[in-house]
Amino acid sequence: MPQPSSTSKRRRKKKRKDPWQLLVIGAFFILVGVTMVLAKRGELRPLPADHRGDSPSLAALSASDARAYGWFGIACGLSAVGFYVRLRLKPRE
């Protein structure tokens, strides 16, 4: 049975941990947050567009609430990207 070479052992040990998932999660939060901040609708109602009849008085989300949640999503996304940058710039041990 052939013995593994020392170069293959070094390659396995030098495998870097790249938390790229943080970038994906951060980008998702930023995208959703920007969409909510830029929404022009007055109120989001849980009804289809072709609904006829009395509309309910209860809105699912007001415009100001959507913008507040949007800014929160942007802040969460930027913090995830910041964590990624911090992990990548962390000195190697």
Order of alpha helices (4+ residues) and beta strands (2+ residues): alpha-alpha-beta-beta-alpha
